[in-house]
Amino acid sequence: MVFITFFCFGKLVLLYGLDITNPRITPRLDDGYNKPLIDRSGYTLVPELSDEFGGTKLNLNKWRPHMKNWKGRGAEFTPSNVIVKDGCLQLKSSIKDEKHLEEVYSTIDTALTGLQRKIDINLWSPADYGENWDSKKLSSQPLYDNLQDLGLKAIGAAAVESRNEIAKAGYYEARIKISEIALSSSFWLIGGGTEFDITESMGTHTLSEESDWLARTPYEIQSAIHYHNPPPKTSEFEKMKYLAPKKLTEEFFILGFLWDEAETKIFYNDQEIYGHDLSSIPEIDPKIFSSLKRMIFDCEVLWGPWKGWPTKAQLSNPEINTFYIDWVRVWEPN
């Protein structure tokens, strides 16, 4: 038995753990970050937004196994891909229909090569196009919309969102492990015309191995703040990109998000890595961010034109196609 202590929110916290045999799926308990649920000085736990995912079924009183107002981006949110097992919420990716997956790959191939040819979906990969990969062409209208529609028919993704818009200023933390395929694994809040992307991370991309993205992608935590209502000059604050010291796909880590009226801060394993001043865009009243929000975990084909679509081999491999959430805990200031 290993015991570790550290200070968190002004309190001494005792951690404990055991060695386990399957770190790919089950979180380690002896890594110093499997924090027991404790009272935080000055904060109160929000049970409606917190879950240890220790059972065998999703608590449908808290969570919706899809998104109420959105089918998904490039892949459809599929309730059967939402699983609670091995002490984790598991969001899986899958192939819904191989015929439509062939259409996705064929549409990309024709756009890049100008040819009409039979695609072998078992072998297809964006990496094969090398320098001919044209992200601007693939992201242009109406081709991009067509690929999105085909993706909804071809690929199954997963999402879990809070039943109600009750998320407000406080401290949010989740212990997660990113899937190892070319879909995003995301943790975010949205509501009242504003959005906090705590992370949008990918385990890999499918472009040429010469791309420096290959080295960065599995380490990169990407965060952003969005304001969806006009008329500011920009709809997005500066994006944050942080390279973690270890691959986000190899082990569980804690991602924290502190939100108050003046600013937001992001934490990686209890270390602050970035912050946003909510008053930094003069056209936006920072009070607008105080609106109640839904909390969401999901997977999407988020950067298909820029980092490539997932391959059949990725989507079919249960060893790599899952986004794991060990627990989520939300705290409000007293």
C-alpha angles and dihedrals in degrees: 000000000000123000123197130177132196140156119260126173089347095306133106109243125199117211126192137181156160134226114257134192105227110051092162091071108013120059116242113249096201101055097097095248104076090100117191116234107267139163112267118218108252094007136091124210116244103218093189090064099034128084137166092198091219098145135067101255136053112254099243091191088068105026142043114213092221136019118282097217104025134057095201141266115276091336131050122248101242117195092209088063090064110090135169108207142132091021093302143096103239122201109193134193123216148163112267098181127003093202092058090043087057088052090053093052093042092051091052091046094051092047092052100039105025088229131123105217143143113271122212101214091196091065104027117120134161088228089072091069094061112175090000091073104113113191093180092056093046093049095049124104133289094011093060092051090050091052090049092053093047090047091056088058096042109038131050118211130168141237138177121192134177113264093235140029096252102125112118140159112322143087121309124189135170133178106223147161120209122233115250099232137085095275124096121253105209141185114188151144127225137176144108093039094302134097136196114201101197089182139349103183135167129204094214144339128232102224128104117315088232090070114104086221088077091065096042104038102077091048099044124108109191120194132176144167121224132195109196102186123085149268108045118111091240130034095200138053120225110297119240120222118182126178110217119217091240133037111274088220097057104060143005119271135179119247115195131192124193115194128183136149094276107038150348129233132196123213130196112199089340094309117116110239104169146359139198127211104219091205094056095102108064094203091060122072104221090217089073088074090063090077117121114263144193118242117227142186115189150146124230143166086251105159102023097142093044104037102018138255121281115266126233089251091056095046092048098049113094089190092069110014099083134094109208126207112188094184143332124213127184125194131190123203113252 
